Amino acid sequence: MQKTIMHSISSEIYRRYPEFRGVEPSVKLHASADASDNQVLTTYLLIYRSTYQVAGNKSLARVLRVVANEDGKILKVSTSRG
């Protein structure tokens, strides 16, 4: 994935989820099938990991998974507490 596209995706993620600001994602190639054209679309999975403090000086891990196409369009975002 090109650095400029990854930077563009990260900027959007930082805007939507400020608690992930400054976190560098791990990037994996992720292919998915397009049912309408019987083609394989090249997509990327970006995984952002962060921890944050909660009451009682406890910390929780949070994972944000982003699926984006090779043009930098965000297709899906999911988050979980780990």
C-alpha angles and dihedrals in degrees: 000000000000117000093233092055092046090049091051092051092046091050090056092047092049089051093051097037109029093179088072094054110136095015113131112218127225109236127213130178109247122185123197133183122244106218096199097056101022089236132135111238119208110232134164131224114216116192120198118191125193141157127216137187123252132182117307095032090284122143129213129199119231126195125197119194119196126187113199134169125239090266091060098255111146108232102175139005126191131171134195140178111238 
